[in-house]
């Protein structure tokens, strides 16, 4: 259910940027969401439509780009793809991995007028 609060935060950012950048309407919001970010895209879309009603982003298109999870394996020094936290390194089998991509949630692009 945290998708609702995420959408409220996104709307707050849009409103703040509207004030500083001088736009009056948002047509498209492109979000980057990491595979490990624990965000359900369909729930986010639903809440985004609800939260943006009556705002400068009402009716805007929400585009979601999923960022795959990548980790750095400390023992073998390889950058590897992982499916979830605590996966083993596919190269050496170690579980000493440091996540370097896949946790983000950020606004990548806006289309405004």
Residue frames as a rotation matrix with the C-alpha (Angstrom) as fourth column:
UNK 1
0.562 0.827 0.000 0.00
0.827 -0.562 0.000 0.00
0.000 0.000 -1.000 0.00
UNK 2
0.005 -0.633 -0.774 3.04
0.463 -0.685 0.563 2.29
-0.886 -0.361 0.290 0.09
UNK 3
-0.526 -0.156 0.836 2.40
0.850 -0.139 0.509 3.00
0.037 0.978 0.206 -3.59
UNK 4
0.586 0.787 0.191 -0.19
0.746 -0.616 0.253 5.59
0.317 -0.006 -0.948 -2.49
UNK 5
0.714 -0.363 -0.599 2.37
0.229 -0.687 0.689 7.54
-0.662 -0.629 -0.407 -0.47
UNK 6
-0.403 -0.851 0.336 4.89
0.625 0.012 0.780 7.22
-0.668 0.525 0.528 -3.33
UNK 7
-0.148 0.439 0.886 2.35
0.917 -0.274 0.289 8.79
0.369 0.856 -0.362 -5.69
UNK 8
0.867 0.431 -0.248 1.66
0.497 -0.772 0.395 11.58
-0.021 -0.466 -0.884 -3.23
UNK 9
0.229 -0.883 -0.410 5.41
0.296 -0.338 0.894 12.26
-0.927 -0.326 0.184 -3.11
UNK 10
-0.520 -0.367 0.772 5.65
0.822 0.032 0.569 12.26
-0.234 0.930 0.285 -6.90
UNK 11
0.383 0.749 0.541 2.77
0.812 -0.552 0.189 14.73
0.440 0.367 -0.820 -7.12
UNK 12
0.790 -0.157 -0.592 4.46
0.333 -0.702 0.629 16.97
-0.515 -0.694 -0.503 -4.55
UNK 13
-0.308 -0.950 0.042 7.63
0.471 -0.114 0.875 16.98
-0.826 0.289 0.483 -6.68
UNK 14
-0.322 0.262 0.910 5.60
0.926 -0.110 0.360 17.82
0.194 0.959 -0.207 -9.79
UNK 15
0.746 0.665 0.030 3.90
0.633 -0.723 0.276 20.72
0.206 -0.187 -0.961 -8.02
UNK 16
0.476 -0.660 -0.581 7.21
0.267 -0.521 0.811 22.05
-0.838 -0.541 -0.071 -6.69
UNK 17
-0.546 -0.717 0.433 8.82
0.607 0.018 0.794 21.81
-0.577 0.697 0.426 -10.12
UNK 18
0.154 0.699 0.698 5.80
0.947 -0.307 0.099 23.52
0.283 0.646 -0.709 -11.66
UNK 19
0.889 0.166 -0.426 6.46
0.348 -0.850 0.396 26.51
-0.297 -0.500 -0.813 -9.41
UNK 20
0.164 -0.928 -0.335 10.19
0.033 -0.334 0.942 26.68
-0.986 -0.166 -0.024 -10.13
UNK 21
-0.686 -0.484 0.544 10.10
0.479 0.262 0.838 25.73
-0.548 0.835 0.053 -13.83
UNK 22
-0.600 0.482 -0.638 6.88
-0.497 -0.850 -0.175 27.54
-0.627 0.212 0.749 -14.74
UNK 23
-0.881 0.381 -0.280 4.84
-0.064 0.491 0.869 24.78
0.468 0.784 -0.408 -16.37
UNK 24
-0.459 0.805 0.375 1.09
-0.884 -0.375 -0.279 24.48
-0.084 -0.460 0.884 -15.88
UNK 25
0.692 0.722 -0.001 0.30
-0.708 0.678 -0.197 20.95
-0.142 0.137 0.980 -17.07
UNK 26
-0.492 -0.778 0.390 1.96
-0.644 0.627 0.438 17.53
-0.585 -0.035 -0.810 -16.98
UNK 27
0.355 0.601 -0.716 1.24
-0.928 0.317 -0.194 15.22
0.110 0.733 0.671 -19.93
UNK 28
0.693 -0.199 -0.693 3.66
0.022 0.967 -0.255 12.38
0.721 0.161 0.674 -19.24
UNK 29
0.432 -0.590 0.682 5.73
-0.885 -0.134 0.445 11.18
-0.171 -0.796 -0.580 -16.31
UNK 30
0.521 -0.376 -0.766 8.46
-0.185 0.827 -0.531 8.60
0.833 0.419 0.361 -16.92
UNK 31
0.623 -0.267 0.735 9.65
-0.762 0.004 0.648 6.79
-0.176 -0.964 -0.201 -13.80
UNK 32
-0.153 -0.696 -0.702 12.65
-0.455 0.680 -0.575 4.52
0.877 0.231 -0.421 -13.40
UNK 33
0.583 0.361 0.728 11.87
-0.812 0.276 0.514 1.78
-0.015 -0.891 0.454 -10.90
UNK 34
-0.500 -0.858 -0.116 14.48
-0.840 0.513 -0.176 -0.72
0.210 0.010 -0.978 -9.82
UNK 35
-0.032 0.445 -0.895 13.61
-0.244 0.865 0.439 -4.40
0.969 0.232 0.081 -9.79
UNK 36
-0.457 -0.222 -0.862 14.47
0.701 0.507 -0.502 -4.48
0.548 -0.833 -0.076 -6.06
UNK 37
-0.840 0.072 0.538 12.51
-0.226 -0.947 -0.227 -1.33
0.494 -0.312 0.812 -5.13
UNK 38
-0.782 0.583 -0.220 9.51
0.581 0.557 -0.593 -3.32
-0.223 -0.592 -0.775 -3.84
UNK 39
-0.514 0.638 -0.573 7.07
-0.548 -0.758 -0.353 -1.31
-0.659 0.133 0.740 -5.94
UNK 40
-0.310 0.536 0.785 4.10
0.647 0.724 -0.239 -2.94
-0.697 0.434 -0.571 -7.66
UNK 41
-0.979 -0.200 0.021 3.76
0.150 -0.660 0.736 -1.13
-0.134 0.724 0.677 -11.03
UNK 42
-0.432 0.882 0.188 0.02
0.500 0.060 0.864 -1.76
0.751 0.467 -0.467 -11.43
UNK 43
0.286 0.477 -0.831 -0.74
0.956 -0.198 0.216 -0.51
-0.062 -0.856 -0.513 -7.91
UNK 44
-0.537 -0.562 -0.629 1.42
0.488 -0.815 0.312 2.54
-0.688 -0.139 0.712 -8.62
UNK 45
-0.908 0.247 0.340 -0.52
0.239 -0.360 0.902 3.25
0.345 0.899 0.268 -11.84
UNK 46
0.017 0.979 -0.204 -3.85
0.790 0.112 0.603 2.95
0.613 -0.171 -0.771 -10.03
UNK 47
0.260 0.053 -0.964 -2.83
0.865 -0.457 0.208 5.25
-0.430 -0.888 -0.164 -7.19
UNK 48
-0.809 -0.572 -0.132 -1.21
0.431 -0.731 0.529 7.73
-0.399 0.371 0.838 -9.58
UNK 49
-0.594 0.666 0.451 -4.54
0.398 -0.244 0.884 8.14
0.699 0.705 -0.120 -11.41
UNK 50
0.378 0.758 -0.532 -6.37
0.844 -0.047 0.534 8.61
0.379 -0.651 -0.658 -8.09
UNK 51
0.015 -0.474 -0.880 -3.84
0.808 -0.513 0.289 11.05
-0.589 -0.716 0.375 -6.55
UNK 52
-0.870 -0.492 0.024 -3.55
0.400 -0.678 0.616 13.22
-0.287 0.546 0.787 -9.66
UNK 53
-0.068 0.914 0.401 -7.30
0.931 -0.087 0.356 13.85
0.360 0.397 -0.844 -10.06
UNK 54
0.856 0.514 -0.047 -7.95
0.507 -0.819 0.269 17.59
0.100 -0.255 -0.962 -9.99
UNK 55
0.370 -0.813 -0.450 -4.24
0.200 -0.403 0.893 18.46
-0.907 -0.420 0.013 -10.23
UNK 56
0.268 -0.371 -0.889 -1.85
-0.819 -0.574 -0.007 19.68
-0.507 0.730 -0.458 -12.90
UNK 57
-0.785 -0.614 -0.087 -1.09
-0.583 0.684 0.438 16.01
-0.209 0.394 -0.895 -13.69
UNK 58
0.001 0.860 0.511 -4.68
-0.291 0.489 -0.822 14.82
-0.957 -0.148 0.250 -14.11
UNK 59
0.893 0.449 0.013 -4.96
-0.162 0.348 -0.923 12.53
-0.419 0.823 0.384 -17.12
UNK 60
0.202 -0.896 -0.396 -1.20
-0.977 -0.210 -0.021 12.35
-0.064 0.392 -0.918 -17.60
UNK 61
0.782 -0.024 -0.623 0.40
-0.209 0.931 -0.299 9.15
0.587 0.364 0.723 -18.84
UNK 62
0.481 -0.632 0.608 2.58
-0.738 0.081 0.669 7.29
-0.472 -0.771 -0.427 -16.36
UNK 63
0.652 -0.392 -0.649 5.40
-0.348 0.606 -0.715 5.42
0.674 0.692 0.259 -18.07
UNK 64
0.716 -0.398 0.574 7.43
-0.504 0.273 0.819 2.95
-0.483 -0.876 -0.005 -16.02
UNK 65
0.399 -0.710 -0.580 10.91
-0.524 0.342 -0.780 1.81
0.752 0.615 -0.236 -16.98
UNK 66
0.991 -0.052 0.125 12.16
-0.069 0.597 0.799 -1.16
-0.116 -0.800 0.588 -14.96
UNK 67
0.256 -0.967 -0.023 15.84
-0.881 -0.223 -0.417 -1.09
0.398 0.127 -0.908 -14.06
UNK 68
0.636 -0.036 -0.771 17.32
0.089 0.996 0.027 -4.59
0.766 -0.086 0.637 -13.68
UNK 69
0.911 -0.310 0.271 19.16
-0.322 -0.124 0.939 -5.44
-0.257 -0.943 -0.213 -10.49
UNK 70
0.479 -0.854 -0.203 22.95
0.057 0.261 -0.964 -5.49
0.876 0.450 0.174 -10.69
UNK 71
0.967 -0.230 0.111 25.46
-0.126 -0.050 0.991 -6.25
-0.222 -0.972 -0.078 -7.97
UNK 72
0.244 -0.959 -0.142 29.20
-0.743 -0.091 -0.663 -6.18
0.623 0.268 -0.735 -7.51
UNK 73
0.895 -0.010 -0.447 30.63
0.217 0.884 0.414 -9.47
0.391 -0.467 0.793 -6.26
UNK 74
0.727 -0.620 0.296 33.31
-0.672 -0.553 0.492 -8.72
-0.141 -0.556 -0.819 -3.69
UNK 75
0.354 -0.657 0.666 35.27
-0.045 0.699 0.713 -12.02
-0.934 -0.283 0.217 -3.97
UNK 76
0.062 -0.357 0.932 35.45
0.855 0.501 0.135 -12.30
-0.515 0.789 0.336 -7.78
UNK 77
-0.560 -0.362 -0.745 35.12
0.129 -0.926 0.354 -8.60
-0.819 0.102 0.565 -8.67
UNK 78
-0.838 0.291 0.461 32.44
0.512 0.129 0.849 -9.15
0.188 0.948 -0.257 -11.31
UNK 79
-0.637 0.758 -0.139 29.36
-0.682 -0.639 -0.357 -7.04
-0.359 -0.133 0.924 -11.99
UNK 80
-0.957 0.289 0.007 26.49
0.276 0.907 0.317 -9.55
0.086 0.305 -0.948 -12.09
UNK 81
-0.349 0.925 0.151 22.73
-0.583 -0.340 0.738 -9.59
0.734 0.170 0.658 -12.61
UNK 82
-0.991 0.127 -0.035 20.61
0.105 0.600 -0.793 -10.71
-0.080 -0.790 -0.608 -9.67
UNK 83
-0.413 0.910 0.039 16.93
0.353 0.120 0.928 -11.48
0.840 0.397 -0.371 -9.32
UNK 84
0.768 0.630 0.117 16.53
0.098 -0.296 0.950 -10.66
0.633 -0.718 -0.289 -5.66
UNK 85
0.306 -0.640 0.705 18.45
-0.909 -0.416 0.018 -9.76
0.282 -0.646 -0.709 -2.53
UNK 86
0.101 -0.417 0.903 20.77
-0.734 0.582 0.351 -12.47
-0.672 -0.698 -0.248 -1.19
UNK 87
0.985 0.080 -0.155 21.12
-0.169 0.648 -0.743 -14.24
0.041 0.758 0.652 -4.55
UNK 88
0.367 -0.903 0.225 24.44
0.356 0.359 0.862 -15.99
-0.859 -0.236 0.453 -5.05
UNK 89
-0.021 -0.497 -0.868 26.96
-0.746 -0.569 0.344 -14.73
-0.665 0.655 -0.359 -7.59
UNK 90
0.910 0.413 0.046 26.40
-0.269 0.670 -0.691 -16.66
-0.316 0.616 0.721 -10.83
UNK 91
0.472 -0.814 -0.339 30.17
-0.596 -0.011 -0.803 -16.57
0.650 0.581 -0.490 -11.46
UNK 92
-0.538 -0.837 -0.101 31.63
-0.407 0.362 -0.838 -17.84
0.738 -0.410 -0.536 -8.17
UNK 93
0.003 0.645 -0.764 28.66
0.495 0.663 0.562 -18.72
0.869 -0.380 -0.317 -5.92
UNK 94
-0.854 -0.367 -0.368 29.53
0.499 -0.376 -0.781 -16.16
0.148 -0.851 0.504 -3.25
UNK 95
0.286 0.958 -0.029 26.77
0.901 -0.259 0.349 -14.32
0.327 -0.126 -0.937 -1.42
UNK 96
-0.105 -0.406 -0.908 28.98
0.630 -0.733 0.256 -11.30
-0.770 -0.545 0.333 -0.72
UNK 97
-0.278 0.136 0.951 27.27
0.896 -0.319 0.308 -9.03
0.345 0.938 -0.034 -3.20
UNK 98
-0.571 0.114 -0.813 26.87
0.324 -0.879 -0.351 -5.27
-0.754 -0.464 0.465 -3.05
UNK 99
0.299 0.780 0.549 23.81
0.895 -0.030 -0.446 -4.01
-0.331 0.625 -0.707 -4.93
UNK 100
-0.712 -0.595 -0.372 24.76
0.400 -0.780 0.482 -1.22
-0.577 0.195 0.793 -7.35
UNK 101
-0.796 0.556 -0.238 21.56
-0.566 -0.546 0.618 -0.90
0.213 0.627 0.749 -9.43
UNK 102
-0.542 0.680 -0.494 17.95
0.259 0.694 0.671 -1.90
0.799 0.236 -0.553 -9.05
UNK 103
-0.418 0.385 -0.823 16.86
0.897 0.033 -0.441 -0.09
-0.142 -0.922 -0.359 -5.90
UNK 104
-0.976 -0.118 -0.182 16.07
0.100 -0.990 0.103 3.28
-0.192 0.082 0.978 -7.47
UNK 105
0.117 0.968 0.220 12.77
0.978 -0.074 -0.194 5.07
-0.172 0.238 -0.956 -7.86
UNK 106
-0.512 -0.378 -0.772 13.21
0.276 -0.923 0.269 8.34
-0.814 -0.076 0.577 -9.70
UNK 107
0.724 0.668 -0.172 11.51
0.125 -0.372 -0.920 10.61
-0.679 0.644 -0.353 -12.17
UNK 108
-0.185 -0.811 0.555 13.45
0.748 0.250 0.615 10.18
-0.637 0.529 0.561 -15.38
UNK 109
-0.921 -0.052 0.385 11.49
0.330 -0.627 0.705 12.53
0.205 0.777 0.595 -17.70
UNK 110
-0.202 0.896 -0.395 8.53
0.400 -0.292 -0.869 14.84
-0.894 -0.333 -0.300 -17.73
UNK 111
-0.684 0.155 0.713 6.48
0.643 -0.333 0.690 16.06
0.344 0.930 0.129 -20.68
UNK 112
-0.219 0.521 -0.825 4.88
0.717 -0.488 -0.498 19.36
-0.662 -0.701 -0.266 -19.73
UNK 113
-0.034 0.178 0.983 3.36
0.788 -0.601 0.136 22.52
0.615 0.779 -0.120 -21.13
